[in-house]
Amino acid sequence: TFDFVSMILVGLGFYTINFLAGVMTIFAAVGTVAGEIESGTFQAIVPKPLARWELILGKFLGFAGMIAVYIALMAGAVLATARRVGDYTPANWPLAIGLVILVSLILLALTIFGSTIMQTMANGVVVFMLYGGALLGGLLEQLGGILQISSLVNAGIVTSLFLPSDVIWRLASSVLQPSSNIRLDSPIPIAAAQAPSDAMVTYAVAYIFVLLGLAIFSFRRRDL
């Protein structure tokens, strides 16, 4: 039906937004600490009455605001197009947008932490490898669930715990495309074959706070 096609197109649009926002997040924040240390910017800022934890949180909140606006505008364009062309609007689109933003915040916290312990180039390589590994792990978990291969499912779960970016995207996908409307029994990125647990949202938020704490701790100990 036309609604089915509209759901697929909205899912594809949100997947594209999720992927582009993730890549943009990594590129924007990859040198947020290491790059400014290398350029000597922090040597002029840190001696002033400004705590190092304030710098980390300030950068995180600044990037987070920019990314949230970008995702909201892009998602709004996708939803407006779907409404205009197909007269279709997903019921849970605000929650889906929030989860896509959460994916980028996970990557942002990871990138900022990496920037406190690695040089800019190394940080970018490592974070992109982890991001790609999370995507692969998500596909393996879905494939393992469909084929009932426990080893693939376990590998995907471990990957999701190490970097929960893809599992949060799959949760956003399942919210955007409820099982009552669409369920694709194939491991494709735009649709979750099985909806992840809602508890992963709590885990992802805790994951962000832990990484920010580690970033602050590492930055405090780093020589400028």
Backbone as a chain_set.jsonl record, in Angstrom:
{"seq": "TFDFVSMILVGLGFYTINFLAGVMTIFAAVGTVAGEIESGTFQAIVPKPLARWELILGKFLGFAGMIAVYIALMAGAVLATARRVGDYTPANWPLAIGLVILVSLILLALTIFGSTIMQTMANGVVVFMLYGGALLGGLLEQLGGILQISSLVNAGIVTSLFLPSDVIWRLASSVLQPSSNIRLDSPIPIAAAQAPSDAMVTYAVAYIFVLLGLAIFSFRRRDL", "coords": {"N": [[0.835, -1.189, 0.0], [0.221, 2.408, -0.239], [0.748, 3.723, 2.154], [2.522, 1.955, 3.337], [4.766, 2.203, 1.67], [5.322, 4.878, 2.187], [6.051, 4.725, 4.893], [8.414, 3.254, 4.681], [9.995, 5.058, 3.223], [10.137, 7.23, 5.007], [11.463, 5.944, 7.092], [13.889, 5.391, 5.783], [14.731, 8.001, 5.318], [15.116, 8.931, 7.964], [17.103, 7.162, 8.764], [19.197, 7.991, 7.128], [19.544, 10.593, 8.111], [20.341, 9.968, 10.728], [22.781, 8.638, 10.247], [24.312, 10.608, 8.865], [24.327, 12.643, 10.792], [25.753, 11.377, 12.805], [28.297, 11.06, 11.593], [28.913, 13.766, 11.135], [29.018, 14.661, 13.764], [31.276, 13.325, 14.781], [33.315, 14.349, 13.107], [33.121, 17.07, 13.777], [33.784, 17.182, 16.49], [36.169, 15.857, 16.838], [38.69, 16.987, 17.237], [38.368, 18.504, 19.477], [39.56, 18.8, 22.019], [42.256, 17.795, 21.867], [43.093, 19.063, 19.49], [42.996, 21.787, 20.167], [44.813, 21.87, 22.208], [47.129, 21.253, 20.788], [47.267, 23.487, 19.15], [47.691, 25.46, 20.964], [45.654, 26.913, 22.099], [44.319, 26.325, 24.523], [46.245, 26.961, 26.386], [46.053, 29.649, 26.757], [43.492, 29.911, 27.707], [42.926, 28.171, 29.918], [44.534, 29.022, 32.214], [43.004, 31.142, 33.187], [40.249, 32.036, 35.439], [38.65, 29.524, 35.054], [37.368, 26.433, 35.286], [38.603, 23.178, 34.357], [36.695, 21.187, 34.001], [34.509, 22.694, 33.34], [35.149, 23.578, 30.807], [35.05, 21.169, 29.345], [32.34, 20.347, 29.701], [31.102, 22.616, 28.669], [31.895, 22.574, 25.974], [30.725, 20.134, 25.235], [27.959, 20.673, 25.613], [27.641, 22.794, 23.83], [28.244, 21.645, 21.284], [26.266, 19.665, 21.387], [23.882, 21.147, 21.321], [24.074, 22.297, 18.744], [24.038, 19.985, 17.136], [21.565, 18.881, 17.818], [19.792, 20.812, 16.805], [20.393, 20.607, 14.071], [19.592, 17.931, 13.522], [16.867, 18.082, 14.185], [15.924, 19.935, 12.277], [16.492, 18.596, 9.85], [14.996, 16.232, 10.202], [12.483, 17.376, 10.408], [12.188, 18.3, 7.793], [12.055, 15.861, 6.389], [9.71, 14.748, 7.507], [7.848, 16.709, 6.801], [7.909, 16.492, 4.032], [6.954, 13.858, 3.706], [4.397, 14.215, 4.715], [3.369, 16.067, 2.93], [3.576, 14.83, 0.397], [2.695, 12.141, 0.699], [0.676, 12.28, 2.579], [1.222, 11.317, 5.152], [2.132, 10.803, 8.498], [4.25, 9.75, 11.003], [3.22, 8.333, 14.114], [4.764, 8.457, 16.451], [6.802, 10.322, 16.076], [8.148, 12.502, 17.518], [9.471, 11.177, 19.658], [11.112, 9.47, 18.196], [12.836, 11.313, 16.939], [14.097, 12.346, 19.213], [15.502, 10.062, 20.06], [17.263, 9.687, 17.926], [18.797, 11.98, 18.224], [19.936, 11.282, 20.665], [21.625, 9.208, 19.861], [23.645, 10.63, 18.493], [24.616, 12.127, 20.632], [25.795, 10.165, 22.175], [27.953, 9.436, 20.503], [29.212, 11.903, 20.468], [30.039, 12.276, 23.162], [31.814, 10.121, 23.341], [33.724, 10.857, 21.404], [34.72, 13.282, 22.436], [35.845, 12.349, 24.827], [37.809, 10.645, 23.732], [39.368, 12.597, 22.54], [40.676, 13.69, 24.67], [42.618, 11.911, 25.359], [43.992, 11.064, 23.147], [45.734, 11.936, 20.086], [44.459, 14.099, 17.473], [44.136, 12.868, 14.875], [44.431, 10.102, 15.452], [42.329, 9.777, 17.239], [40.09, 10.262, 15.598], [40.27, 8.081, 13.804], [39.972, 5.876, 15.554], [37.414, 6.327, 16.717], [35.751, 6.291, 14.446], [36.17, 3.641, 13.658], [35.044, 2.287, 15.843], [32.418, 3.173, 15.614], [31.684, 2.099, 13.115], [32.006, -0.587, 13.826], [29.943, -0.849, 15.686], [27.696, -0.551, 14.032], [28.014, -2.833, 12.416], [27.859, -4.808, 14.389], [25.195, -4.491, 15.183], [23.829, -5.344, 12.873], [24.674, -8.005, 12.818], [23.51, -8.953, 15.177], [20.763, -8.733, 14.592], [20.621, -10.443, 12.371], [21.421, -12.833, 13.587], [19.258, -13.186, 15.335], [17.159, -13.648, 13.544], [18.006, -15.958, 12.188], [18.344, -17.558, 14.321], [20.83, -17.926, 15.628], [22.781, -18.099, 18.234], [25.371, -17.232, 18.845], [25.905, -15.088, 17.119], [23.963, -13.294, 17.976], [24.826, -12.851, 20.614], [27.31, -11.674, 20.107], [26.47, -9.301, 18.916], [25.109, -8.141, 21.068], [27.17, -7.7, 22.921], [28.657, -5.844, 21.471], [26.79, -3.766, 21.396], [26.692, -3.047, 24.075], [29.248, -2.088, 24.426], [29.36, 0.088, 22.685], [26.595, 1.821, 22.418], [25.321, 2.999, 20.185], [24.147, 2.01, 17.768], [22.13, 0.312, 18.703], [20.404, 2.087, 19.921], [19.6, 3.51, 17.683], [18.175, 1.443, 16.393], [16.115, 1.158, 18.188], [14.886, 3.638, 17.859], [14.056, 3.276, 15.226], [12.206, 1.197, 15.531], [10.305, 2.513, 17.038], [9.509, 4.439, 15.238], [8.474, 2.889, 13.202], [6.169, 0.965, 14.005], [5.541, -2.447, 15.082], [2.99, -3.226, 14.497], [2.465, -2.043, 12.139], [4.615, -2.413, 10.362], [7.03, -4.857, 9.809], [10.029, -6.036, 9.07], [11.482, -8.966, 8.245], [14.344, -9.116, 7.954], [17.821, -8.365, 8.093], [18.171, -5.3, 7.809], [19.337, -1.896, 7.724], [17.405, 0.191, 8.09], [15.173, -0.71, 9.424], [14.121, -2.327, 12.371], [14.418, -5.694, 13.055], [13.725, -6.794, 15.43], [12.53, -5.179, 18.244], [14.666, -3.345, 20.373], [15.301, -3.398, 23.963], [13.68, -1.026, 26.101], [15.194, -0.293, 28.232], [17.709, 0.196, 27.319], [17.89, 2.856, 26.727], [18.203, 4.133, 29.194], [20.651, 2.984, 29.831], [22.222, 4.088, 27.786], [22.146, 6.835, 28.392], [23.424, 6.807, 30.889], [25.873, 5.875, 29.983], [26.791, 8.055, 28.502], [27.171, 9.969, 30.56], [29.162, 8.674, 32.048], [31.298, 8.625, 30.201], [31.709, 11.381, 29.884], [32.504, 11.996, 32.477], [34.902, 10.535, 32.568], [36.276, 11.909, 30.583], [36.572, 14.451, 31.746], [38.129, 13.774, 33.985], [40.429, 12.773, 32.698], [41.26, 15.044, 31.269], [41.886, 16.808, 33.302], [44.242, 15.715, 34.241], [45.958, 15.987, 32.168], [48.788, 17.388, 30.58], [49.209, 20.68, 29.372]], "CA": [[0.0, 0.0, 0.0], [0.974, 3.661, -0.287], [1.228, 3.994, 3.509], [3.693, 1.105, 3.55], [5.871, 2.85, 0.97], [5.628, 6.107, 2.922], [6.783, 4.335, 6.097], [9.767, 2.874, 4.266], [10.722, 6.269, 2.838], [10.426, 7.976, 6.234], [12.521, 5.2, 7.776], [15.134, 5.618, 5.055], [15.136, 9.377, 5.585], [15.637, 9.033, 9.329], [18.381, 6.45, 8.814], [20.185, 8.878, 6.513], [19.804, 11.662, 9.082], [21.102, 9.377, 11.829], [24.15, 8.365, 9.803], [25.001, 11.87, 8.582], [24.531, 13.347, 12.057], [26.846, 10.701, 13.496], [29.553, 11.422, 10.934], [29.156, 15.182, 11.401], [29.397, 14.779, 15.173], [32.665, 12.885, 14.938], [34.188, 15.319, 12.447], [33.089, 18.357, 14.472], [34.34, 17.122, 17.847], [37.34, 14.983, 16.909], [39.847, 17.717, 17.752], [37.863, 19.513, 20.41], [40.542, 19.003, 23.086], [43.613, 17.582, 21.356], [43.414, 20.079, 18.497], [43.236, 23.079, 20.807], [46.087, 21.749, 22.929], [48.188, 21.324, 19.785], [47.35, 24.857, 18.628], [48.028, 26.359, 22.06], [44.499, 27.706, 22.536], [44.023, 26.086, 25.934], [47.254, 27.601, 27.234], [45.575, 31.005, 27.049], [42.173, 29.868, 28.339], [42.893, 27.435, 31.179], [45.02, 29.776, 33.384], [41.982, 32.054, 33.68], [39.375, 31.366, 36.417], [37.701, 28.651, 34.368], [37.751, 25.057, 35.603], [38.697, 22.319, 33.176], [35.432, 20.485, 33.788], [33.606, 23.634, 32.682], [35.492, 23.559, 29.383], [34.536, 19.931, 28.753], [30.879, 20.406, 29.655], [30.719, 23.683, 27.76], [32.048, 22.084, 24.603], [29.711, 19.103, 25.005], [26.646, 21.296, 25.476], [27.636, 23.573, 22.602], [28.095, 20.72, 20.158], [24.977, 18.985, 21.509], [22.857, 22.058, 20.826], [24.208, 22.402, 17.295], [23.627, 18.721, 16.532], [20.126, 18.726, 18.017], [19.118, 21.69, 15.845], [20.588, 20.009, 12.746], [18.744, 16.741, 13.404], [15.47, 18.508, 14.205], [15.605, 20.552, 10.991], [16.488, 17.561, 8.816], [13.841, 15.363, 10.435], [11.305, 18.153, 10.05], [12.081, 18.304, 6.332], [11.586, 14.53, 5.982], [8.312, 14.597, 7.911], [7.035, 17.619, 5.995], [7.811, 15.903, 2.693], [6.053, 12.705, 3.795], [3.04, 14.731, 4.902], [2.948, 16.765, 1.718], [3.484, 13.927, -0.753], [1.928, 10.925, 0.973], [-0.294, 12.489, 3.658], [1.582, 10.344, 6.186], [2.939, 11.299, 9.611], [4.398, 8.719, 12.038], [2.601, 8.732, 15.38], [5.763, 8.655, 17.509], [7.97, 10.997, 15.5], [8.99, 13.26, 18.467], [10.339, 10.245, 20.371], [12.121, 8.999, 17.248], [13.829, 12.386, 16.799], [14.871, 12.371, 20.451], [16.423, 8.924, 20.088], [18.322, 9.962, 16.949], [19.684, 12.937, 18.895], [20.679, 10.533, 21.681], [22.713, 8.497, 19.165], [24.738, 11.577, 18.255], [25.199, 12.503, 21.92], [26.695, 9.061, 22.536], [29.172, 9.595, 19.711], [29.852, 13.145, 20.895], [30.734, 12.017, 24.425], [32.941, 9.237, 23.045], [34.736, 11.613, 20.663], [35.357, 14.223, 23.358], [36.722, 11.568, 25.701], [38.964, 10.235, 22.943], [40.208, 13.759, 22.276], [41.469, 14.007, 25.865], [43.666, 10.901, 25.568], [44.658, 10.753, 21.885], [45.867, 13.004, 19.105], [43.257, 14.27, 16.661], [44.034, 11.859, 13.83], [44.202, 8.796, 16.071], [40.982, 9.787, 17.8], [39.147, 10.101, 14.505], [40.336, 6.705, 13.298], [39.425, 4.96, 16.558], [35.971, 6.528, 16.87], [35.091, 5.789, 13.243], [36.208, 2.181, 13.712], [34.05, 1.858, 16.826], [31.099, 3.459, 15.035], [31.448, 1.057, 12.127], [31.839, -1.848, 14.537], [28.603, -0.864, 16.278], [26.763, -0.822, 12.939], [28.167, -4.236, 12.049], [27.332, -5.607, 15.488], [23.74, -4.448, 15.125], [23.392, -6.219, 11.787], [24.903, -9.39, 13.234], [22.51, -9.316, 16.184], [19.491, -8.949, 13.904], [20.749, -11.653, 11.566], [21.42, -13.963, 14.507], [17.908, -13.381, 15.837], [16.334, -14.222, 12.484], [18.482, -17.316, 11.902], [18.442, -18.256, 15.607], [22.235, -18.256, 15.887], [23.018, -17.389, 19.493], [26.694, -16.604, 18.868], [25.778, -13.787, 16.458], [23.189, -12.438, 18.877], [25.693, -12.474, 21.739], [28.311, -10.731, 19.598], [25.801, -8.021, 18.748], [24.804, -7.585, 22.387], [28.431, -7.193, 23.474], [28.961, -4.62, 20.724], [25.849, -2.731, 21.825], [27.083, -2.588, 25.406], [30.499, -1.349, 24.285], [28.981, 1.365, 22.065], [25.159, 1.605, 22.172], [24.777, 3.909, 19.169], [23.278, 1.331, 16.81], [20.942, -0.233, 19.366], [19.476, 3.209, 20.109], [18.992, 3.755, 16.375], [17.169, 0.414, 16.141], [14.961, 1.5, 19.021], [14.218, 4.741, 17.153], [13.41, 2.7, 14.053], [11.028, 0.441, 15.962], [9.316, 3.51, 17.457], [9.04, 5.107, 14.025], [7.762, 1.912, 12.387], [5.699, -0.044, 14.957], [5.361, -3.801, 14.549], [1.631, -3.367, 13.994], [2.415, -1.48, 10.788], [5.665, -2.937, 9.494], [8.089, -5.644, 10.415], [10.803, -6.653, 8.007], [12.293, -10.054, 8.783], [15.645, -9.127, 7.307], [18.712, -7.45, 8.819], [18.48, -4.09, 7.061], [19.58, -0.823, 8.692], [16.333, 1.152, 8.319], [14.082, -1.296, 10.193], [14.571, -3.292, 13.368], [13.712, -6.966, 13.009], [13.216, -6.981, 16.78], [12.722, -3.932, 18.983], [15.515, -3.458, 21.565], [14.683, -3.064, 25.241], [13.664, 0.394, 26.463], [16.235, -0.072, 29.243], [18.928, 0.648, 26.654], [17.927, 4.325, 26.792], [18.835, 4.434, 30.484], [22.059, 2.605, 29.706], [22.891, 5.052, 26.906], [22.313, 8.088, 29.136], [24.491, 6.555, 31.862], [27.092, 5.744, 29.18], [27.233, 9.418, 28.194], [27.679, 10.588, 31.785], [30.431, 8.028, 32.397], [32.325, 9.113, 29.278], [32.011, 12.775, 30.225], [33.299, 11.951, 33.7], [36.25, 10.095, 32.207], [36.902, 12.999, 29.827], [36.966, 15.482, 32.717], [39.239, 13.226, 34.774], [41.607, 12.701, 31.84], [41.686, 16.399, 30.919], [42.508, 17.394, 34.492], [45.575, 15.152, 34.418], [46.751, 16.166, 30.95], [49.622, 18.586, 30.477], [48.879, 21.548, 28.243]], "C": [[0.877, 1.249, 0.0], [1.517, 4.024, 1.085], [2.483, 3.192, 3.817], [4.92, 1.735, 2.902], [6.288, 4.125, 1.699], [6.421, 5.805, 4.18], [8.226, 3.973, 5.774], [10.591, 4.118, 3.942], [11.057, 7.127, 4.055], [11.535, 7.286, 7.019], [13.872, 5.399, 7.117], [15.649, 7.033, 5.294], [15.735, 9.541, 6.966], [16.963, 8.291, 9.468], [19.492, 7.312, 8.228], [20.552, 10.017, 7.459], [20.674, 11.146, 10.216], [22.563, 9.167, 11.446], [24.925, 9.659, 9.57], [25.276, 12.651, 9.863], [25.663, 12.712, 12.849], [28.2, 11.07, 12.918], [29.904, 12.88, 11.216], [29.614, 15.398, 12.84], [30.859, 14.428, 15.379], [33.619, 13.903, 14.326], [34.252, 16.634, 13.226], [33.854, 18.321, 15.785], [35.663, 16.382, 17.941], [38.569, 15.69, 17.472], [39.495, 18.719, 18.819], [38.793, 19.792, 21.581], [41.953, 18.909, 22.53], [44.016, 18.676, 20.371], [43.73, 21.427, 19.12], [44.478, 23.044, 21.691], [47.242, 21.902, 21.954], [48.363, 22.747, 19.259], [47.699, 25.882, 19.699], [46.874, 27.191, 22.578], [44.237, 27.562, 24.024], [45.038, 26.741, 26.865], [46.842, 29.019, 27.61], [44.268, 30.997, 27.837], [42.228, 29.302, 29.748], [43.444, 28.223, 32.361], [44.007, 30.764, 33.951], [41.059, 31.302, 34.646], [38.255, 30.57, 35.75], [38.162, 27.217, 34.573], [37.762, 24.206, 34.34], [37.395, 21.569, 32.922], [34.412, 21.394, 33.104], [33.886, 23.696, 31.184], [34.908, 22.33, 28.696], [33.019, 19.987, 28.624], [30.393, 21.495, 28.706], [30.804, 23.252, 26.303], [30.987, 21.033, 24.277], [28.344, 19.733, 24.765], [26.547, 22.128, 24.202], [27.449, 22.708, 21.369], [26.736, 20.034, 20.187], [23.845, 19.862, 20.987], [22.876, 22.177, 19.313], [23.679, 21.15, 16.605], [22.123, 18.523, 16.652], [19.337, 19.581, 17.028], [19.212, 21.106, 14.439], [19.642, 18.828, 12.538], [17.273, 17.136, 13.343], [15.056, 19.116, 12.865], [15.528, 19.515, 9.877], [15.283, 16.633, 8.961], [12.548, 16.088, 10.085], [11.088, 18.198, 8.548], [11.557, 16.969, 5.816], [10.104, 14.359, 6.297], [7.39, 15.492, 7.09], [6.847, 17.078, 4.583], [6.847, 14.73, 2.684], [4.601, 13.154, 3.946], [2.504, 15.346, 3.623], [2.679, 15.789, 0.577], [2.543, 12.759, -0.483], [0.872, 11.062, 2.042], [-0.063, 11.494, 4.799], [2.468, 11.017, 7.228], [3.04, 10.207, 10.664], [3.864, 9.226, 13.374], [3.637, 9.134, 16.426], [6.996, 9.409, 17.025], [8.756, 11.84, 16.505], [9.956, 12.36, 19.236], [11.449, 9.737, 19.465], [13.218, 10.047, 17.052], [14.708, 12.455, 18.037], [15.883, 11.245, 20.529], [17.559, 9.106, 19.083], [19.308, 10.979, 17.522], [20.534, 12.229, 19.938], [21.836, 9.756, 21.062], [23.906, 9.425, 18.964], [25.391, 12.024, 19.557], [26.134, 11.416, 22.437], [28.026, 9.216, 21.811], [29.931, 10.855, 20.109], [30.643, 12.933, 22.179], [31.957, 11.141, 24.199], [34.068, 10.002, 22.359], [35.46, 12.606, 21.562], [36.287, 13.491, 24.316], [37.979, 11.139, 24.955], [39.917, 11.382, 22.689], [41.055, 14.153, 23.479], [42.624, 13.036, 26.073], [44.449, 10.577, 24.307], [44.825, 12.01, 21.048], [44.653, 12.998, 18.174], [43.085, 13.167, 15.625], [43.72, 10.486, 14.404], [42.791, 8.703, 16.639], [39.937, 9.572, 16.717], [39.103, 8.682, 13.98], [39.659, 5.744, 14.268], [37.908, 5.097, 16.662], [35.216, 6.032, 15.643], [35.093, 4.261, 13.205], [35.167, 1.647, 14.694], [32.631, 2.066, 16.299], [30.734, 2.404, 13.986], [31.242, -0.301, 12.77], [30.471, -1.968, 15.175], [27.544, -1.151, 15.217], [26.805, -2.289, 12.534], [27.592, -5.144, 13.13], [25.816, -5.629, 15.502], [23.182, -5.343, 14.035], [23.556, -7.688, 12.161], [23.86, -9.843, 14.25], [21.155, -9.583, 15.541], [19.516, -10.229, 13.074], [20.721, -12.896, 12.447], [20.05, -14.244, 15.076], [17.003, -14.035, 14.81], [16.7, -15.678, 12.23], [18.612, -18.173, 13.153], [19.852, -18.807, 15.838], [22.668, -17.44, 17.096], [24.365, -16.674, 19.519], [26.663, -15.23, 18.203], [25.008, -12.804, 17.334], [24.054, -11.946, 20.027], [26.759, -11.474, 21.313], [27.699, -9.346, 19.422], [25.487, -7.347, 20.071], [26.053, -6.985, 23.021], [28.813, -5.882, 22.792], [28.067, -3.465, 21.167], [26.189, -2.189, 23.205], [28.351, -1.739, 25.338], [30.264, 0.024, 23.663], [27.516, 1.253, 21.643], [24.542, 2.498, 21.102], [23.792, 3.2, 18.245], [22.019, 0.791, 17.47], [19.927, 0.878, 19.64], [18.831, 3.588, 18.778], [17.913, 2.718, 16.088], [15.92, 0.63, 16.995], [14.171, 2.645, 18.385], [13.453, 4.222, 15.941], [12.142, 1.947, 14.43], [9.922, 1.366, 16.456], [8.679, 4.162, 16.235], [8.167, 4.19, 13.183], [7.278, 0.78, 13.294], [5.432, -1.379, 14.289], [3.953, -4.013, 14.006], [1.501, -2.87, 12.555], [3.413, -2.125, 9.84], [6.647, -3.743, 10.31], [8.805, -6.382, 9.296], [11.707, -7.711, 8.609], [13.585, -10.193, 8.003], [16.511, -8.094, 7.99], [19.098, -6.235, 7.994], [18.556, -2.924, 8.038], [18.354, 0.014, 9.032], [15.187, 0.588, 9.14], [14.632, -2.337, 11.144], [13.745, -4.558, 13.252], [13.101, -7.287, 14.362], [13.536, -5.731, 17.587], [13.614, -4.154, 20.199], [14.745, -3.063, 22.821], [14.742, -1.557, 25.497], [14.741, 0.724, 27.494], [17.534, 0.418, 28.622], [19.022, 2.172, 26.634], [18.593, 4.765, 28.087], [20.32, 4.119, 30.435], [22.82, 3.632, 28.876], [23.129, 6.379, 27.623], [23.423, 7.942, 30.174], [25.844, 6.471, 31.167], [27.669, 7.124, 28.866], [27.839, 10.082, 29.418], [29.017, 9.986, 32.204], [31.553, 8.538, 31.502], [32.691, 10.563, 29.562], [32.834, 12.849, 31.508], [34.731, 11.539, 33.433], [36.994, 11.186, 31.443], [37.389, 14.101, 30.766], [38.167, 15.019, 33.529], [40.527, 13.211, 33.96], [42.152, 14.089, 31.522], [42.363, 17.088, 32.1], [43.953, 16.935, 34.664], [46.494, 15.427, 33.234], [47.53, 17.472, 30.991], [49.244, 19.368, 29.229], [50.125, 22.1, 27.581]], "O": [[2.089, 1.181, 0.205], [2.615, 4.571, 1.192], [3.398, 3.686, 4.477], [5.988, 1.795, 3.511], [7.479, 4.416, 1.813], [7.358, 6.532, 4.513], [9.146, 4.34, 6.504], [11.751, 4.22, 4.341], [12.147, 7.693, 4.127], [12.434, 7.941, 7.546], [14.885, 5.558, 7.799], [16.851, 7.245, 5.452], [16.752, 10.215, 7.127], [17.847, 8.732, 10.202], [20.599, 7.358, 8.767], [21.724, 10.366, 7.594], [21.631, 11.805, 10.621], [23.468, 9.478, 12.22], [26.061, 9.796, 10.024], [26.339, 13.256, 10.005], [26.445, 13.413, 13.492], [29.141, 11.359, 13.657], [31.058, 13.197, 11.504], [30.492, 16.22, 13.102], [31.591, 15.142, 16.065], [34.614, 14.278, 14.946], [35.317, 17.244, 13.324], [34.497, 19.3, 16.16], [36.231, 16.287, 19.029], [39.402, 15.056, 18.118], [40.231, 19.679, 19.047], [38.815, 20.912, 22.09], [42.756, 19.827, 22.698], [45.146, 19.161, 20.408], [44.628, 22.133, 18.659], [45.124, 24.072, 21.898], [48.22, 22.593, 22.244], [49.481, 23.165, 18.956], [47.971, 27.041, 19.386], [47.075, 28.08, 23.405], [43.967, 28.546, 24.712], [44.717, 27.043, 28.015], [47.237, 29.529, 28.659], [43.963, 31.953, 28.551], [41.65, 29.874, 30.672], [42.878, 28.118, 33.449], [44.145, 31.183, 35.1], [41.075, 30.071, 34.679], [37.076, 30.902, 35.87], [39.225, 26.827, 34.09], [37.033, 24.473, 33.384], [37.024, 21.338, 31.771], [33.549, 20.915, 32.369], [32.963, 23.849, 30.384], [34.344, 22.427, 27.606], [32.474, 19.706, 27.556], [29.387, 21.319, 28.018], [29.909, 23.526, 25.505], [30.417, 21.034, 23.186], [27.648, 19.367, 23.818], [25.496, 22.166, 23.563], [26.609, 22.994, 20.516], [26.116, 19.839, 19.141], [22.952, 19.38, 20.29], [21.827, 22.161, 18.669], [22.958, 21.239, 15.611], [21.475, 18.059, 15.715], [18.333, 19.132, 16.477], [18.229, 21.106, 13.698], [18.974, 18.733, 11.509], [16.515, 16.589, 12.542], [13.961, 18.845, 12.372], [14.611, 19.546, 9.056], [14.631, 16.289, 7.976], [11.626, 15.49, 9.53], [9.952, 18.143, 8.076], [10.717, 16.934, 4.917], [9.334, 13.885, 5.462], [6.286, 15.089, 6.726], [5.765, 17.188, 4.005], [6.02, 14.604, 1.78], [3.691, 12.551, 3.377], [1.336, 15.172, 3.276], [1.674, 15.907, -0.125], [1.702, 12.421, -1.316], [0.225, 10.076, 2.394], [-1.003, 10.911, 5.338], [3.429, 11.709, 6.892], [2.012, 9.768, 11.181], [4.034, 10.394, 13.722], [3.403, 10.059, 17.204], [8.104, 9.168, 17.503], [9.978, 11.904, 16.367], [11.114, 12.721, 19.447], [12.591, 9.586, 19.899], [14.399, 9.705, 17.005], [15.925, 12.605, 17.93], [16.999, 11.444, 21.009], [18.695, 8.72, 19.358], [20.517, 10.851, 17.326], [21.718, 12.532, 20.086], [22.907, 9.652, 21.66], [25.045, 9.045, 19.235], [26.595, 12.276, 19.586], [27.149, 11.713, 23.065], [29.091, 9.138, 22.423], [31.162, 10.87, 20.088], [31.792, 13.363, 22.276], [33.013, 11.377, 24.787], [35.238, 9.816, 22.693], [36.678, 12.758, 21.464], [37.394, 13.957, 24.587], [39.087, 11.255, 25.479], [41.13, 11.185, 22.627], [42.044, 14.872, 23.331], [43.517, 13.304, 26.876], [45.467, 9.888, 24.376], [44.151, 13.016, 21.269], [43.918, 12.014, 18.102], [42.004, 12.59, 15.509], [42.843, 9.785, 13.9], [42.138, 7.665, 16.529], [39.004, 8.79, 16.897], [38.026, 8.137, 13.736], [38.866, 4.897, 13.857], [37.195, 4.094, 16.692], [34.157, 5.42, 15.776], [34.116, 3.654, 12.765], [34.487, 0.663, 14.404], [31.753, 1.232, 16.515], [29.618, 1.886, 13.975], [30.404, -1.083, 12.322], [29.892, -3.054, 15.208], [26.602, -1.904, 15.465], [25.764, -2.916, 12.333], [26.92, -6.13, 12.829], [25.21, -6.658, 15.798], [22.179, -6.025, 14.241], [22.694, -8.514, 11.862], [23.382, -10.976, 14.195], [20.474, -10.545, 15.897], [18.556, -11.0, 13.074], [20.082, -13.891, 12.107], [19.693, -15.404, 15.285], [16.174, -14.878, 15.154], [15.825, -16.529, 12.074], [18.943, -19.356, 13.075], [20.041, -19.971, 16.189], [22.895, -16.235, 16.993], [24.492, -15.622, 20.145], [27.325, -14.304, 18.672], [25.359, -11.628, 17.421], [24.022, -10.766, 20.375], [27.079, -10.543, 22.052], [28.33, -8.338, 19.739], [25.584, -6.126, 20.19], [26.006, -5.895, 23.59], [29.238, -4.93, 23.447], [28.524, -2.329, 21.297], [25.996, -1.003, 23.474], [28.509, -0.786, 26.101], [30.89, 1.007, 24.06], [27.222, 0.649, 20.611], [23.333, 2.726, 21.125], [22.716, 3.73, 17.967], [20.948, 0.81, 16.863], [18.72, 0.637, 19.597], [17.654, 3.945, 18.739], [16.843, 3.068, 15.591], [14.806, 0.32, 16.571], [12.94, 2.626, 18.372], [12.34, 4.67, 15.661], [11.126, 2.042, 13.741], [8.74, 1.053, 16.317], [7.472, 4.406, 16.2], [7.231, 4.647, 12.527], [7.919, -0.269, 13.347], [5.138, -1.447, 13.096], [3.738, -4.875, 13.155], [0.56, -3.224, 11.844], [3.113, -2.358, 8.67], [7.044, -3.328, 11.398], [8.228, -7.259, 8.653], [12.599, -7.394, 9.396], [13.885, -11.256, 7.459], [16.012, -7.056, 8.425], [20.233, -6.142, 7.525], [17.904, -2.957, 9.081], [18.254, 0.51, 10.155], [14.295, 1.343, 9.525], [15.498, -3.133, 10.78], [12.518, -4.515, 13.338], [12.08, -7.97, 14.441], [14.68, -5.277, 17.611], [13.352, -5.062, 20.987], [13.67, -2.468, 22.744], [15.723, -0.897, 25.157], [15.155, 1.877, 27.619], [18.374, 0.993, 29.314], [20.119, 2.72, 26.536], [19.442, 5.656, 28.086], [21.145, 4.884, 30.932], [23.94, 4.005, 29.225], [24.193, 6.98, 27.479], [24.26, 8.831, 30.327], [26.849, 6.942, 31.7], [28.879, 7.336, 28.953], [28.905, 10.691, 29.33], [29.906, 10.704, 32.663], [32.64, 8.849, 31.987], [33.863, 10.931, 29.488], [33.751, 13.664, 31.618], [35.667, 12.111, 33.992], [38.197, 11.37, 31.628], [38.491, 14.623, 30.598], [39.112, 15.779, 33.739], [41.588, 13.585, 34.459], [43.366, 14.292, 31.506], [43.303, 17.862, 31.917], [44.79, 17.681, 35.173], [47.687, 15.129, 33.296], [47.009, 18.516, 31.381], [48.992, 18.794, 28.169], [50.027, 22.851, 26.611]]}, "num_chains": 1, "name": "protein.A"}
